Amino acid sequence: MTEVYRSGQLYRTGLPARMTPHEARTRAFDPRRRGVDGAQVRAFQAEVADELTDLHRQIRRLTVENERLKRALRDWQAMHARECRPPNQGHW
C-alpha cells in the first residue's frame, strides 16, 4: 500500500486523492523570467475549480442514489426470500 500526501494529510488508501476546487484555485506556480500570462493561468484555475466543484457535486449525488438503490435491493431481496421459503414442516 502506498502512502499519498494530500493537503498535508497522509492517506493510506493507495489511491490518489481528488484535487479540491480550493486547491485548484489557490495553486501557486514558480515565477519564470519569460513565464506565462498570470491572468490566463488564474482564469484556467477558476475553470478547473468550477469543473471540480461540479464533479464533486455529481459524485455526492450519485453516492446518495447508489445507497438508496442498495437499500431498495436489500429490502426487495429480503421480501422475496420470505415469500420463497418453503413452509415449516417440523422435521426437527
N, CA, C and O of each residue as an XYZ file, in Angstrom:
368
protein
N       0.849     -1.169      0.000
C       0.000      0.000      0.000
C       0.898      1.236      0.000
O       1.819      1.344      0.809
N       0.623      2.155     -0.905
C       1.430      3.360     -0.969
C       0.838      4.430     -0.081
O      -0.353      4.426      0.229
N       1.690      5.337      0.314
C       1.252      6.454      1.138
C       1.202      7.699      0.264
O       2.158      8.005     -0.448
N       0.105      8.400      0.320
C      -0.097      9.578     -0.501
C      -0.334     10.758      0.426
O      -1.171     10.686      1.326
N       0.389     11.826      0.212
C       0.168     13.038      0.983
C      -0.693     13.981      0.174
O      -0.436     14.214     -1.007
N      -1.713     14.523      0.811
C      -2.590     15.472      0.140
C      -2.972     16.537      1.156
O      -3.520     16.222      2.212
N      -2.692     17.763      0.850
C      -3.035     18.883      1.733
C      -2.464     18.673      3.133
O      -3.118     18.987      4.128
N      -1.255     18.146      3.206
C      -0.604     17.953      4.489
C      -1.113     16.758      5.274
O      -0.694     16.554      6.414
N      -2.005     15.964      4.699
C      -2.556     14.816      5.401
C      -2.125     13.534      4.698
O      -2.000     13.492      3.474
N      -1.903     12.511      5.477
C      -1.479     11.222      4.941
C      -2.693     10.367      4.630
O      -3.548     10.157      5.489
N      -2.768      9.873      3.403
C      -3.822      8.947      3.006
C      -3.153      7.607      2.741
O      -2.166      7.549      2.008
N      -3.658      6.554      3.307
C      -3.062      5.228      3.136
C      -3.907      4.343      2.233
O      -3.850      3.119      2.348
N      -4.677      4.928      1.348
C      -5.555      4.140      0.501
C      -4.826      3.537     -0.685
O      -5.284      2.543     -1.248
N      -3.708      4.114     -1.072
C      -3.029      3.655     -2.263
C      -3.594      4.306     -3.512
O      -3.025      4.170     -4.595
N      -4.697      5.005     -3.373
C      -5.293      5.713     -4.497
C      -5.011      7.197     -4.348
O      -5.028      7.723     -3.235
N      -4.752      7.877     -5.454
C      -4.517      9.315     -5.318
C      -5.797     10.019     -4.876
O      -6.894      9.684     -5.324
N      -5.639     10.981     -4.007
C      -6.792     11.741     -3.526
C      -7.257     12.698     -4.617
O      -6.482     13.080     -5.495
N      -8.508     13.073     -4.553
C      -9.044     14.019     -5.522
C      -8.563     15.422     -5.197
O      -8.431     15.799     -4.033
N      -8.309     16.174     -6.229
C      -7.957     17.574     -6.047
C      -9.229     18.328     -5.685
O     -10.286     18.099     -6.274
N      -9.122     19.210     -4.733
C     -10.287     20.002     -4.352
C     -10.341     21.274     -5.198
O      -9.316     21.718     -5.716
N     -11.524     21.856     -5.340
C     -11.623     23.127     -6.058
C     -10.747     24.208     -5.425
O     -10.147     25.020     -6.128
N     -10.679     24.211     -4.100
C      -9.842     25.210     -3.418
C      -8.369     25.052     -3.814
O      -7.671     26.041     -4.035
N      -7.906     23.806     -3.900
C      -6.512     23.573     -4.303
C      -6.261     24.080     -5.720
O      -5.210     24.655     -6.000
N      -7.225     23.867     -6.610
C      -7.055     24.338     -7.985
C      -7.028     25.866     -8.038
O      -6.234     26.452     -8.774
N      -7.894     26.504     -7.257
C      -7.964     27.968     -7.276
C      -6.729     28.626     -6.675
O      -6.322     29.703     -7.112
N      -6.132     27.986     -5.679
C      -5.051     28.637     -4.941
C      -3.661     28.120     -5.285
O      -2.683     28.543     -4.669
N      -3.552     27.231     -6.235
C      -2.250     26.681     -6.615
C      -1.329     27.797     -7.087
O      -1.699     28.601     -7.942
N      -0.143     27.838     -6.530
C       0.847     28.857     -6.914
C       1.905     28.205     -7.797
O       2.232     27.031     -7.629
N       2.426     28.969     -8.722
C       3.454     28.492     -9.633
C       4.711     29.311     -9.442
O       4.654     30.489     -9.088
N       5.843     28.679     -9.678
C       7.112     29.398     -9.568
C       7.213     30.432    -10.679
O       6.915     30.139    -11.837
N       7.631     31.639    -10.325
C       7.778     32.663    -11.365
C       8.964     32.342    -12.282
O       9.975     31.795    -11.842
N       8.822     32.683    -13.529
C       9.879     32.500    -14.522
C      10.096     33.823    -15.236
O       9.195     34.657    -15.333
N      11.282     33.988    -15.721
C      11.606     35.240    -16.409
C      10.690     35.452    -17.604
O      10.165     36.549    -17.798
N      10.498     34.432    -18.389
C       9.599     34.529    -19.536
C       8.432     33.570    -19.323
O       8.206     32.650    -20.109
N       7.714     33.807    -18.257
C       6.625     32.915    -17.873
C       5.366     33.134    -18.693
O       5.371     33.813    -19.719
N       4.319     32.552    -18.220
C       3.033     32.657    -18.898
C       2.241     33.820    -18.312
O       2.598     34.374    -17.273
N       1.171     34.174    -18.991
C       0.306     35.262    -18.547
C      -0.427     34.825    -17.280
O      -1.200     33.867    -17.302
N      -0.184     35.518    -16.197
C      -0.783     35.179    -14.910
C      -2.303     35.212    -14.946
O      -2.953     34.382    -14.310
N      -2.869     36.146    -15.671
C      -4.330     36.242    -15.763
C      -4.903     35.004    -16.457
O      -5.958     34.505    -16.066
N      -4.213     34.511    -17.479
C      -4.674     33.300    -18.158
C      -4.579     32.089    -17.233
O      -5.463     31.233    -17.231
N      -3.518     32.020    -16.457
C      -3.366     30.911    -15.511
C      -4.496     30.946    -14.492
O      -5.110     29.918    -14.210
N      -4.776     32.133    -13.933
C      -5.850     32.249    -12.937
C      -7.214     31.929    -13.546
O      -8.050     31.310    -12.887
N      -7.451     32.340    -14.791
C      -8.714     32.023    -15.460
C      -8.851     30.511    -15.652
O      -9.923     29.941    -15.453
N      -7.740     29.874    -16.043
C      -7.760     28.420    -16.214
C      -7.996     27.732    -14.874
O      -8.764     26.773    -14.798
N      -7.341     28.214    -13.815
C      -7.542     27.633    -12.489
C      -9.013     27.743    -12.074
O      -9.578     26.800    -11.521
N      -9.617     28.881    -12.342
C     -11.023     29.058    -11.985
C     -11.905     28.083    -12.765
O     -12.845     27.513    -12.211
N     -11.604     27.895    -14.041
C     -12.372     26.966    -14.870
C     -12.235     25.535    -14.347
O     -13.224     24.809    -14.248
N     -11.015     25.136    -14.015
C     -10.777     23.787    -13.478
C     -11.485     23.633    -12.138
O     -12.107     22.603    -11.878
N     -11.394     24.644    -11.294
C     -12.042     24.569     -9.979
C     -13.552     24.456    -10.120
O     -14.189     23.706     -9.381
N     -14.132     25.195    -11.065
C     -15.577     25.095    -11.281
C     -15.967     23.697    -11.739
O     -16.978     23.150    -11.298
N     -15.170     23.128    -12.613
C     -15.458     21.767    -13.077
C     -15.311     20.765    -11.934
O     -16.118     19.844    -11.809
N     -14.294     20.939    -11.107
C     -14.129     20.050     -9.956
C     -15.308     20.172     -8.998
O     -15.774     19.171     -8.453
N     -15.788     21.390     -8.794
C     -16.951     21.594     -7.932
C     -18.139     20.804     -8.467
O     -18.839     20.132     -7.709
N     -18.361     20.888     -9.773
C     -19.468     20.168    -10.394
C     -19.274     18.652    -10.261
O     -20.222     17.931     -9.950
N     -18.070     18.176    -10.492
C     -17.800     16.737    -10.390
C     -17.996     16.231     -8.963
O     -18.566     15.159     -8.758
N     -17.529     16.992     -7.980
C     -17.719     16.598     -6.584
C     -19.207     16.555     -6.247
O     -19.647     15.655     -5.532
N     -19.981     17.504     -6.743
C     -21.424     17.535     -6.517
C     -22.075     16.295     -7.143
O     -22.942     15.669     -6.532
N     -21.657     15.948     -8.350
C     -22.212     14.766     -9.023
C     -21.854     13.488     -8.261
O     -22.687     12.592     -8.124
N     -20.634     13.406     -7.773
C     -20.213     12.221     -7.020
C     -21.058     12.075     -5.764
O     -21.509     10.975     -5.444
N     -21.278     13.183     -5.044
C     -22.121     13.110     -3.843
C     -23.540     12.667     -4.189
O     -24.111     11.828     -3.493
N     -24.114     13.223     -5.259
C     -25.474     12.878     -5.669
C     -25.546     11.397     -6.060
O     -26.483     10.697     -5.676
N     -24.562     10.928     -6.818
C     -24.564      9.529     -7.249
C     -24.327      8.574     -6.083
O     -24.868      7.469     -6.070
N     -23.533      8.987     -5.116
C     -23.308      8.162     -3.931
C     -24.604      7.988     -3.151
O     -24.925      6.888     -2.704
N     -25.345      9.080     -2.992
C     -26.637      9.000     -2.303
C     -27.593      8.102     -3.080
O     -28.272      7.264     -2.487
N     -27.652      8.267     -4.386
C     -28.533      7.437     -5.214
C     -28.121      5.968     -5.145
O     -28.976      5.086     -5.074
N     -26.826      5.705     -5.165
C     -26.330      4.330     -5.067
C     -26.741      3.694     -3.742
O     -27.160      2.537     -3.714
N     -26.626      4.431     -2.661
C     -27.032      3.903     -1.355
C     -28.536      3.642     -1.325
O     -28.974      2.640     -0.758
N     -29.340      4.531     -1.930
C     -30.781      4.330     -1.988
C     -31.115      3.044     -2.756
O     -31.965      2.260     -2.334
N     -30.436      2.842     -3.884
C     -30.681      1.644     -4.685
C     -30.251      0.374     -3.950
O     -30.929     -0.650     -4.036
N     -29.137      0.434     -3.234
C     -28.690     -0.729     -2.454
C     -29.717     -1.094     -1.392
O     -30.034     -2.268     -1.202
N     -30.243     -0.064     -0.689
C     -31.256     -0.333      0.336
C     -32.508     -0.941     -0.291
O     -33.079     -1.892      0.244
N     -32.928     -0.393     -1.416
C     -34.125     -0.908     -2.090
C     -33.914     -2.360     -2.521
O     -34.815     -3.186     -2.374
N     -32.750     -2.671     -3.045
C     -32.457     -4.046     -3.455
C     -32.440     -4.986     -2.259
O     -33.000     -6.081     -2.320
N     -31.795     -4.562     -1.167
C     -31.780     -5.416      0.037
C     -33.194     -5.645      0.556
O     -33.541     -6.760      0.947
N     -34.008     -4.597      0.561
C     -35.394     -4.749      1.019
C     -36.146     -5.718      0.113
O     -36.865     -6.590      0.600
N     -35.985     -5.571     -1.190
C     -36.664     -6.459     -2.138
C     -36.197     -7.898     -1.957
O     -37.008     -8.824     -1.967
N     -34.869     -8.087     -1.787
C     -34.341     -9.442     -1.605
C     -34.889    -10.079     -0.332
O     -35.236    -11.260     -0.321
N     -34.963     -9.293      0.737
C     -35.487     -9.829      1.999
C     -36.952    -10.202      1.847
O     -37.371    -11.259      2.320
N     -37.737     -9.352      1.196
C     -39.149     -9.638      0.987
C     -39.317    -10.883      0.103
O     -40.145    -11.748      0.391
N     -38.542    -10.962     -0.951
C     -38.637    -12.086     -1.878
C     -38.197    -13.386     -1.198
O     -38.785    -14.440     -1.442
N     -37.183    -13.318     -0.360
C     -36.709    -14.516      0.340
C     -37.786    -15.049      1.277
O     -37.964    -16.262      1.388
N     -38.515    -14.146      1.960
C     -39.597    -14.592      2.852
C     -40.707    -15.266      2.059
O     -41.287    -16.255      2.507
N     -41.000    -14.727      0.877
C     -42.067    -15.300      0.054
C     -41.685    -16.656     -0.533
O     -42.558    -17.486     -0.785
N     -40.403    -16.885     -0.749
C     -39.948    -18.118     -1.408
C     -39.617    -19.236     -0.440
O     -39.360    -20.356     -0.882
N     -39.612    -18.984      0.864
C     -39.282    -20.026      1.829
C     -40.375    -21.095      1.829
O     -41.567    -20.789      1.801
N     -39.944    -22.342      1.861
C     -40.968    -23.417      1.964
C     -41.605    -23.357      3.354
O     -40.970    -22.906      4.307
N     -42.816    -23.796      3.469
C     -43.473    -23.772      4.794
C     -42.726    -24.688      5.767
O     -42.181    -25.721      5.378
N     -42.714    -24.296      7.003
C     -42.053    -25.077      8.043
C     -42.839    -26.362      8.265
O     -44.014    -26.334      8.632
N     -42.164    -27.500      8.035
C     -42.867    -28.785      8.132
C     -42.535    -29.510      9.422
O     -43.015    -30.625      9.629
N     -41.737    -28.924     10.291
C     -41.480    -29.503     11.598
C     -40.722    -30.809     11.584
O     -41.014    -31.684     12.399
N     -39.751    -30.982     10.684
C     -38.981    -32.215     10.622
C     -38.028    -32.363     11.801
O     -37.643    -33.493     12.105
N     -37.641    -31.340     12.456
C     -36.624    -31.440     13.520
C     -37.300    -31.335     14.807
O     -36.651    -31.392     15.852
